[in-house]
Amino acid sequence: MLLRALLATLAAGVTAAVIAAPTAAQGPLTRRAILPMLATGGDAGATPTAPSTAGVSVRGLAASSVAANGGAGELRAYGEIVNGTAATIGEVVVEVTATAPEGKVLGHERGTSRLDAVAPGGVSPFGVLFEGVVNPGSVTVTAQVISVAAPAPDLAPGLAVTAQPPSNVVLSEDGGTTTSATQLSVVGVVRNAGETRLEVVQVVIAIHDAAGNVVFAGFTNTFAMPFLDDDDAPVLGPGQSGSFQVLVPRGPIMAAGPGLTVQAWVEGRPAR
């Protein structure tokens, strides 16, 4: 079995969280391109109406300036989009504002929900990075939903996912082993509980502190699957399972304190 991991992280109503000291997690975030939705057909193209932002909100918003090694780092904020509507929605764009205790605005950053389809009542994590804002001390972060897209049309149900809490990463060098000083690992299993072959698109994780705030959000789109070669798509037949790993920064996770929990989501599509 070939295990391949991809390090990445990730980047709704109005919500706020006041951070008295940097106690939440951070990690590198990958910006996702936002493309216009265009319809074709007939003599002229038309832009379909995007879903309303009404009923879509943010929860668990938290910020941190703890670096992976436990020192001071750039400010990051994480949270979850909540779909409070009666329909499935797609990518949600949020704008996060960071404000210093004296009222000075430190910056505005936009991020997108990680999942491409969120069912009614479902959630999707997101994260943003405030470049150049280092060790700000007490800071207030607020988030506002900017836009909501239609869901991706080809995503398929039938995949189940489980994930374990963060644990040490053991590296092998020159025949010896050592624990990483800057990284932890979240591992889990994806299972095809349906009756058709499905390709796993991505697994998304969110790590919550004891208060339910999101202290880290990340994803992977590489997996260890049965009989998977380097160039093969990660396809699971009915009843088959595969594994995944997401690397997370050690410093912020350790600073978040006890009581951490991990939630995971998986997206797949019919195998071609």
Secondary structure, DSSP 4 states (H G I P E B T S, - for coil): --------B----EEEEEESS--S--------------B--SSS-BPPPPPPSTTEEEEEEEEEEE-TTSSEEEEEEEEEEEE-SSS-B--EEEEEEEE-TTS-EEEEEEEE-S-S-B-TT-EEEEEEEEEEEE---SEEEEEEEEEEPPPPTT-B--EEEEEPPPEEEEEEETTEEEEEEEEEEEEEEEEE-SSS-EEEEEEEEEEE-TTS-EEEEEEE---B-TT--TTS--EE-TT-EEEEEEEEEHHHHHHT-S--EEEEEEEEEE--
